[in-house]
Amino acid sequence: MLRYIIKKEILEIITSPKFVFTFILCAILILLSVYTGVINYRAELKEYTTSLALAEKDISTLPNIQALSGHTIRISKPPSVLGTIVNGIEESVGRVAPISRTTDPSLIDSKYDSNPVFAVFGTLDLMFIVKIVLSLFAFLFTYDVIVGEKERGTLKLALANSVPRDQFILGKAIGGYICLLIPLLIPMILGIVAMMIVPNVAFTSDDWLRLLMIFIMFLLYLSVFFSLGLFVSARTSRSSTSFLILLFIWVIFVMVIPKIAFIAAAQIEPISSIHEITSQKTAFLLQAESELQNSNRKWGQEHASEYDKDPKVYQEKFMKYFAEVTRDFQLKVDSTNAAIDLKYNMERKSQQSLAENLSRISPASALSFGTMSLARTGVEEYDRFLISVRAYKRVYMNWLISKTSQSLNANPGGAIDSSLKDMPKHRMEPEQFGESIIRTIPDFVLMIVLIIVLFAGAYFSFRRYDVR
């Protein structure tokens, strides 16, 4: 009996105009999102490679190592290949972190900086299609699955023929869910096959695992809305009422709750603005530079007589003094900036955690946070990048101070090429798959709990449903 109900439901849906419309629209949107994702990724990869080459070229054209001390080097973040599926915040935040002696690394050069119109329309990726389009289609497939049968009189007829109610709702649910997945899976498989043959787009074993977990999260997310549609359909007596209730819930879950959560978090736990943080760093930098200039002036006055006696000895003492005082200056500036950043990041993360926890009432927020973590296109990945750049700055500045001191002492006019052989390189270790999974456990658990609760609610509601 269950098999017959499933088969009948599938045949009814796939021969209906709504299924044809859903399949065509999803195929167009999914394939278009994959196409645009691949194009954007290849463009970002080319831009990243070009930026590395230009950075090396800029340094090689400097006349000597002293010029490098006043030069700003740029560290670029490599794009994530899974950004073709879940773009996350890749385009809305900067992709380059400049490093100089006096400034603290921060992200610049986002895509929205070069073309602000992108901020108006956003990006079209697979996560957006699942979160917005397919969640609505889940309601389209379920809003009348029970109440519609009642209005047409087929529900009373089916149950009069000794069809068990549990098998009836289970068969309708399985058949409808299979039909909902067809417009998602077929275009998605075609898109992945197309990505595999595109040059410069390569998935590692870690990427395939992440992609699998992203698809599982997509399926769970659609199951939440599908179960919700079943529940509301089993609790109403008119299909029009069911559709309006589901549309209202969709707006609240997908549009309202995520925005209200972040507004509420900003009011509950306010933090300093980035302009205030920058002002604090600038004020301390100016103070430290003033102290350094006074120290240099005082040292020069105290040792002025030594230059006339023996310029070489004076030069050696100055180089030793210069290296020590520059290290102290850099250490003081970096440690103060780190303390300011630590306090700010703790406040920001506390506010961000509160906002995420509040917004997780909505499965749409859980989907966004979970898939971005798995795709390595979320806030955490950019925090990791900035942390790695700031750690690299300390290593780089110590190397630069040492090289500058050696160059001034040994060969003031020497070329820069021979001095760069041991220049430290920036490296950022990617987040391990296990770390990403641990962070997404709350999102998976939330969706699974919602599915169980909503489907159980639909099941028990239908057990007592009045078919008259």
VOMIPA-977028 format. One record per residue (C-alpha): residue number from 1; residue in one letter; x, y, z. Coordinates in steps of 0.02 Angstrom, whole numbers, plus 50000, padded with zeros to 5 digits. Each point is the difference from the previous one (the first is absolute). Layout:
BEGIN
NODE:resi:resn:xx:yy:zz
NODE:NUM:A:X:Y:Z
...
! end
This chain:
BEGIN
NODE:resi:resn:xx:yy:zz
NODE:1:M:50000:50000:50000
NODE:2:L:50139:50122:50045
NODE:3:R:50089:49967:49837
NODE:4:Y:49841:50032:49902
NODE:5:I:49968:50166:50090
NODE:6:I:50178:50058:49966
NODE:7:K:49989:49953:49816
NODE:8:K:49831:50085:49981
NODE:9:E:50064:50160:50084
NODE:10:I:50155:50006:49889
NODE:11:L:49897:49975:49841
NODE:12:E:49876:50134:50050
NODE:13:I:50136:50128:50038
NODE:14:I:50118:49971:49853
NODE:15:T:49854:50014:49877
NODE:16:S:49941:50163:50078
NODE:17:P:50043:50173:49931
NODE:18:K:50078:50053:50166
NODE:19:F:50132:49862:49986
NODE:20:V:50044:50049:49821
NODE:21:F:50013:50182:50051
NODE:22:T:50105:49957:50153
NODE:23:F:50119:49888:49902
NODE:24:I:50028:50126:49860
NODE:25:L:50027:50147:50118
NODE:26:C:50116:49902:50115
NODE:27:A:50100:49932:49853
NODE:28:I:50026:50174:49931
NODE:29:L:50045:50077:50168
NODE:30:I:50114:49860:50060
NODE:31:L:50096:49985:49838
NODE:32:L:50013:50190:49990
NODE:33:S:50064:50008:50179
NODE:34:V:50132:49868:49963
NODE:35:Y:50052:50091:49842
NODE:36:T:50016:50169:50086
NODE:37:G:50087:49918:50148
NODE:38:V:50131:49919:49888
NODE:39:I:50026:50162:49903
NODE:40:N:50022:50100:50160
NODE:41:Y:50116:49871:50077
NODE:42:R:50112:49994:49847
NODE:43:A:50005:50191:49995
NODE:44:E:50044:50008:50185
NODE:45:L:50133:49865:49979
NODE:46:K:50077:50096:49855
NODE:47:E:49994:50160:50101
NODE:48:Y:50082:49912:50148
NODE:49:T:50140:49930:49892
NODE:50:T:50026:50170:49918
NODE:51:S:50006:50088:50169
NODE:52:L:50137:49881:50060
NODE:53:A:50103:50033:49844
NODE:54:L:49975:50188:50013
NODE:55:A:50048:50000:50183
NODE:56:E:50164:49911:49961
NODE:57:K:50033:50117:49854
NODE:58:D:49969:50155:50106
NODE:59:I:50124:49941:50131
NODE:60:S:50132:49953:49871
NODE:61:T:49995:50175:49925
NODE:62:L:50045:50084:50165
NODE:63:P:50177:50071:49999
NODE:64:N:50056:49926:50166
NODE:65:I:49943:49919:50161
NODE:66:Q:49976:50171:50082
NODE:67:A:49865:50040:49873
NODE:68:L:49910:49840:50048
NODE:69:S:49981:50061:50180
NODE:70:G:49887:50140:49938
NODE:71:H:49911:49891:49872
NODE:72:T:49828:49924:50031
NODE:73:I:49988:49818:49950
NODE:74:R:49831:49923:49959
NODE:75:I:49946:49826:50057
NODE:76:S:49858:49928:49896
NODE:77:K:49878:49868:50057
NODE:78:P:49979:49854:49880
NODE:79:P:49821:49968:49945
NODE:80:S:49906:49845:50059
NODE:81:V:49949:49879:49863
NODE:82:L:49839:49962:50096
NODE:83:G:49956:50183:49979
NODE:84:T:49927:49943:49834
NODE:85:I:49863:49914:50102
NODE:86:V:49989:50110:50155
NODE:87:N:50070:50174:49971
NODE:88:G:49979:50055:50180
NODE:89:I:50083:50166:50038
NODE:90:E:50138:49981:49870
NODE:91:E:49944:50149:49898
NODE:92:S:49942:50113:50140
NODE:93:V:50165:50009:50097
NODE:94:G:50175:50042:49947
NODE:95:R:50116:49872:49923
NODE:96:V:50165:50091:50032
NODE:97:A:50090:50043:50163
NODE:98:P:50138:50133:49983
NODE:99:I:50149:49991:50118
NODE:100:S:50106:50151:50044
NODE:101:R:50108:50053:50145
NODE:102:T:49872:50119:50076
NODE:103:T:49829:49929:49956
NODE:104:D:49906:49850:50064
NODE:105:P:49945:49874:49866
NODE:106:S:49818:50011:49948
NODE:107:L:49899:49939:49852
NODE:108:I:49980:50112:49848
NODE:109:D:49954:49984:49815
NODE:110:S:49832:49911:50007
NODE:111:K:49902:49973:49841
NODE:112:Y:49872:50125:50061
NODE:113:D:50136:50133:50011
NODE:114:S:50034:49988:49814
NODE:115:N:49817:49986:49950
NODE:116:P:49875:50050:50137
NODE:117:V:49851:49946:49894
NODE:118:F:50039:49818:50046
NODE:119:A:49953:50043:50180
NODE:120:V:49824:50042:49941
NODE:121:F:49962:49835:49916
NODE:122:G:50116:49881:50093
NODE:123:T:50060:49836:49927
NODE:124:L:49910:49853:49923
NODE:125:D:50067:49839:50074
NODE:126:L:49928:49829:50037
NODE:127:M:49975:50041:50184
NODE:128:F:49891:50149:49954
NODE:129:I:49895:49895:49881
NODE:130:V:49971:49865:50131
NODE:131:K:49967:50124:50140
NODE:132:I:49878:50110:49905
NODE:133:V:49932:49914:49845
NODE:134:L:49992:49816:50046
NODE:135:S:49933:50035:50175
NODE:136:L:49852:50087:49918
NODE:137:F:49978:49854:49881
NODE:138:A:49998:49884:50151
NODE:139:F:49844:50093:50057
NODE:140:L:49929:49993:49824
NODE:141:F:50012:49810:50005
NODE:142:T:49926:49981:50175
NODE:143:Y:49878:50139:50038
NODE:144:D:49853:49897:49933
NODE:145:V:50068:49825:50022
NODE:146:I:49869:49962:50135
NODE:147:V:49874:50140:49996
NODE:148:G:49997:49996:49810
NODE:149:E:49952:49817:50002
NODE:150:K:49862:50044:50122
NODE:151:E:49932:50141:49889
NODE:152:R:49999:49886:49847
NODE:153:G:49913:49861:50099
NODE:154:T:50137:49874:49962
NODE:155:L:50060:49992:50180
NODE:156:K:49833:49938:50066
NODE:157:L:49991:49874:49858
NODE:158:A:50177:49934:50030
NODE:159:L:49976:49978:50186
NODE:160:A:49831:49918:49971
NODE:161:N:50092:49861:49908
NODE:162:S:50093:49948:50157
NODE:163:V:50161:50093:49957
NODE:164:P:50097:50021:50164
NODE:165:R:50025:50181:50043
NODE:166:D:50183:49978:50047
NODE:167:Q:50039:49919:49832
NODE:168:F:49900:50132:49909
NODE:169:I:50095:50150:50071
NODE:170:L:50166:49909:49992
NODE:171:G:49973:49955:49818
NODE:172:K:49947:50178:49957
NODE:173:A:50153:50068:50090
NODE:174:I:50125:49882:49917
NODE:175:G:49927:50023:49826
NODE:176:G:49992:50189:50016
NODE:177:Y:50176:50014:50069
NODE:178:I:50072:49895:49858
NODE:179:C:49914:50114:49875
NODE:180:L:50071:50153:50089
NODE:181:L:50177:49931:49992
NODE:182:I:49996:49960:49814
NODE:183:P:50009:50185:49945
NODE:184:L:50146:50023:50120
NODE:185:L:50104:49843:49972
NODE:186:I:49998:49984:49811
NODE:187:P:50060:50179:49961
NODE:188:M:50121:49990:50146
NODE:189:I:50081:49840:49936
NODE:190:L:50014:50075:49826
NODE:191:G:50079:50157:50074
NODE:192:I:50129:49900:50099
NODE:193:V:50045:49896:49847
NODE:194:A:50024:50161:49902
NODE:195:M:50112:50071:50137
NODE:196:M:50110:49845:49996
NODE:197:I:50047:50029:49818
NODE:198:V:50030:50188:50016
NODE:199:P:50186:50047:50007
NODE:200:N:50069:50073:50163
NODE:201:V:49853:49934:50102
NODE:202:A:50063:49852:50100
NODE:203:F:49924:49918:50154
NODE:204:T:50109:49914:50130
NODE:205:S:49939:49854:50105
NODE:206:D:49966:50123:50141
NODE:207:D:49895:50107:49881
NODE:208:W:49897:49849:49947
NODE:209:L:49963:49959:50182
NODE:210:R:49949:50179:50031
NODE:211:L:49892:50001:49845
NODE:212:L:49912:49841:50057
NODE:213:M:49961:50077:50170
NODE:214:I:49937:50158:49916
NODE:215:F:49879:49897:49894
NODE:216:I:49942:49905:50154
NODE:217:M:49964:50167:50084
NODE:218:F:49902:50054:49845
NODE:219:L:49894:49842:50013
NODE:220:L:49969:50026:50186
NODE:221:Y:49952:50181:49972
NODE:222:L:49872:49953:49867
NODE:223:S:49936:49862:50114
NODE:224:V:49964:50130:50135
NODE:225:F:49889:50102:49885
NODE:226:F:49923:49845:49924
NODE:227:S:49954:49935:50174
NODE:228:L:49933:50171:50046
NODE:229:G:49889:49998:49846
NODE:230:L:49934:49829:50048
NODE:231:F:49965:50058:50177
NODE:232:V:49905:50157:49949
NODE:233:S:49903:49905:49866
NODE:234:A:49947:49874:50132
NODE:235:R:49943:50138:50117
NODE:236:T:49892:50104:49882
NODE:237:S:49835:49972:49913
NODE:238:R:50029:50106:49844
NODE:239:S:50148:49998:49882
NODE:240:S:49998:50189:49980
NODE:241:T:50018:50020:50188
NODE:242:S:50142:49874:50002
NODE:243:F:50094:50092:49863
NODE:244:L:49982:50170:50085
NODE:245:I:50059:49932:50167
NODE:246:L:50151:49917:49920
NODE:247:L:50044:50158:49904
NODE:248:F:49990:50101:50160
NODE:249:I:50113:49876:50091
NODE:250:W:50123:50001:49855
NODE:251:V:50016:50189:50006
NODE:252:I:50027:49995:50188
NODE:253:F:50128:49858:49994
NODE:254:V:50099:50052:49846
NODE:255:M:49988:50190:49997
NODE:256:V:49954:50069:50169
NODE:257:I:50083:49895:50137
NODE:258:P:50179:50007:49930
NODE:259:K:49995:50190:49987
NODE:260:I:49913:50029:50167
NODE:261:A:50125:49885:50086
NODE:262:F:50149:50105:49947
NODE:263:I:49911:50163:50043
NODE:264:A:49954:49931:50172
NODE:265:A:50179:49939:50030
NODE:266:A:50069:50172:49958
NODE:267:Q:49883:50077:50129
NODE:268:I:50030:49869:50135
NODE:269:E:50190:49996:49981
NODE:270:P:50059:50162:49917
NODE:271:I:50182:50010:49947
NODE:272:S:50118:50138:49947
NODE:273:S:49997:50050:49817
NODE:274:I:50145:49960:49886
NODE:275:H:50034:50188:49986
NODE:276:E:50026:50012:50188
NODE:277:I:50119:49852:49995
NODE:278:T:50098:50080:49857
NODE:279:S:50008:50165:50095
NODE:280:Q:50072:49914:50153
NODE:281:K:50134:49915:49896
NODE:282:T:50043:50162:49908
NODE:283:A:50013:50099:50161
NODE:284:F:50120:49876:50077
NODE:285:L:50102:49990:49839
NODE:286:L:50023:50188:49997
NODE:287:Q:50052:49998:50181
NODE:288:A:50124:49858:49972
NODE:289:E:50075:50086:49846
NODE:290:S:50022:50160:50099
NODE:291:E:50090:49905:50138
NODE:292:L:50110:49914:49870
NODE:293:Q:50049:50164:49920
NODE:294:N:50042:50075:50169
NODE:295:S:50103:49846:50043
NODE:296:N:50095:50011:49835
NODE:297:R:50033:50184:50025
NODE:298:K:50062:49972:50178
NODE:299:W:50115:49858:49946
NODE:300:G:50072:50106:49860
NODE:301:Q:50037:50144:50119
NODE:302:E:50081:49885:50128
NODE:303:H:50114:49915:49872
NODE:304:A:50036:50146:49885
NODE:305:S:50181:50014:50057
NODE:306:E:50034:49817:49959
NODE:307:Y:49971:50028:49814
NODE:308:D:50146:50121:49988
NODE:309:K:50116:49877:50090
NODE:310:D:49959:49841:49904
NODE:311:P:49855:50000:49872
NODE:312:K:50010:49811:49979
NODE:313:V:49977:49965:50186
NODE:314:Y:49860:50128:50004
NODE:315:Q:49915:49913:49853
NODE:316:E:50010:49830:50086
NODE:317:K:49928:50070:50162
NODE:318:F:49862:50087:49902
NODE:319:M:49953:49840:49909
NODE:320:K:49989:49906:50163
NODE:321:Y:49897:50138:50078
NODE:322:F:49891:50014:49845
NODE:323:A:49960:49814:49998
NODE:324:E:49956:49997:50185
NODE:325:V:49894:50156:50001
NODE:326:T:49909:49952:49840
NODE:327:R:49961:49828:50070
NODE:328:D:49937:50078:50161
NODE:329:F:49894:50123:49902
NODE:330:Q:49926:49865:49890
NODE:331:L:49969:49885:50148
NODE:332:K:49915:50140:50096
NODE:333:V:49887:50046:49854
NODE:334:D:49958:49819:49957
NODE:335:S:49965:49951:50181
NODE:336:T:49887:50151:50027
NODE:337:N:49907:49967:49838
NODE:338:A:49984:49817:50048
NODE:339:A:49928:50048:50170
NODE:340:I:49875:50118:49919
NODE:341:D:49954:49868:49871
NODE:342:L:49983:49865:50133
NODE:343:K:49877:50103:50100
NODE:344:Y:49904:50050:49844
NODE:345:N:49996:49823:49929
NODE:346:M:49939:49929:50165
NODE:347:E:49858:50127:50002
NODE:348:R:49963:49971:49816
NODE:349:K:50001:49811:50016
NODE:350:S:49887:50010:50152
NODE:351:Q:49877:50107:49903
NODE:352:Q:50017:49889:49847
NODE:353:S:49972:49842:50102
NODE:354:L:49844:50076:50080
NODE:355:A:49933:50053:49829
NODE:356:E:50033:49828:49924
NODE:357:N:49918:49910:50146
NODE:358:L:49847:50113:49991
NODE:359:S:49986:49984:49812
NODE:360:R:50016:49810:50007
NODE:361:I:49817:49997:50047
NODE:362:S:49985:50011:49812
NODE:363:P:50061:49850:49898
NODE:364:A:50050:50124:49865
NODE:365:S:50134:50071:50114
NODE:366:A:50058:49826:50048
NODE:367:L:50017:49959:49815
NODE:368:S:50099:50159:49966
NODE:369:F:50121:49979:50145
NODE:370:G:50022:49813:49974
NODE:371:T:50032:50003:49813
NODE:372:M:50117:50150:50012
NODE:373:S:50103:49910:50132
NODE:374:L:50009:49843:49894
NODE:375:A:50043:50098:49842
NODE:376:R:50130:50104:50093
NODE:377:T:49919:50161:49941
NODE:378:G:49936:50062:50168
NODE:379:V:50057:50124:50130
NODE:380:E:50109:49872:50088
NODE:381:E:50109:49974:49846
NODE:382:Y:50033:50186:49981
NODE:383:D:50041:50013:50185
NODE:384:R:50125:49858:49976
NODE:385:F:50076:50093:49852
NODE:386:L:50020:50161:50099
NODE:387:I:50075:49907:50148
NODE:388:S:50126:49917:49885
NODE:389:V:50045:50167:49919
NODE:390:R:50026:50084:50169
NODE:391:A:50110:49856:50056
NODE:392:Y:50097:50013:49838
NODE:393:K:50023:50187:50025
NODE:394:R:50099:49970:50160
NODE:395:V:50114:49876:49913
NODE:396:Y:50019:50112:49847
NODE:397:M:50038:50158:50100
NODE:398:N:50134:49912:50105
NODE:399:W:50079:49937:49839
NODE:400:L:49989:50173:49920
NODE:401:I:50078:50088:50150
NODE:402:S:50143:49875:50003
NODE:403:K:50029:50016:49812
NODE:404:T:49991:50190:50005
NODE:405:S:50129:50007:50140
NODE:406:Q:50117:49882:49909
NODE:407:S:49980:50094:49837
NODE:408:L:50036:50171:50076
NODE:409:N:50152:49933:50088
NODE:410:A:50074:49897:49858
NODE:411:N:49937:50067:49833
NODE:412:P:49888:50154:50008
NODE:413:G:49975:50008:49813
NODE:414:G:49984:49814:49967
NODE:415:A:49869:49927:49885
NODE:416:I:49847:49919:50073
NODE:417:D:50001:49836:49903
NODE:418:S:50131:49912:50104
NODE:419:S:49914:50054:50162
NODE:420:L:49834:49918:49961
NODE:421:K:50056:49819:49989
NODE:422:D:49952:49965:50180
NODE:423:M:49849:50116:50006
NODE:424:P:49861:49910:50098
NODE:425:K:49847:49948:49902
NODE:426:H:49822:50013:50061
NODE:427:R:49912:49833:50023
NODE:428:M:49825:49968:50059
NODE:429:E:49953:49826:50055
NODE:430:P:49822:49957:49942
NODE:431:E:49874:49948:50130
NODE:432:Q:49988:49812:50020
NODE:433:F:49840:49910:49952
NODE:434:G:49972:49940:50177
NODE:435:E:50006:50177:50070
NODE:436:S:49869:50058:49876
NODE:437:I:49886:49853:50040
NODE:438:I:50010:50034:50187
NODE:439:R:49948:50181:49971
NODE:440:T:49852:49948:49893
NODE:441:I:49932:49868:50121
NODE:442:P:49873:50123:50077
NODE:443:D:49932:50038:49826
NODE:444:F:49980:49816:49957
NODE:445:V:49921:49961:50168
NODE:446:L:49878:50145:49986
NODE:447:M:49938:49944:49830
NODE:448:I:49984:49818:50051
NODE:449:V:49901:50048:50157
NODE:450:L:49885:50112:49898
NODE:451:I:49969:49862:49874
NODE:452:I:49956:49875:50136
NODE:453:V:49887:50121:50094
NODE:454:L:49909:50064:49846
NODE:455:F:49975:49830:49920
NODE:456:A:49941:49927:50165
NODE:457:G:49880:50147:50015
NODE:458:A:49936:49967:49824
NODE:459:Y:49982:49814:50034
NODE:460:F:49901:50018:50161
NODE:461:S:49896:50142:49930
NODE:462:F:49950:49893:49852
NODE:463:R:49957:49855:50115
NODE:464:R:49862:50110:50072
NODE:465:Y:49962:50095:49840
NODE:466:D:49816:50024:49958
NODE:467:V:49981:49941:49820
NODE:468:R:49819:50061:49984
! end
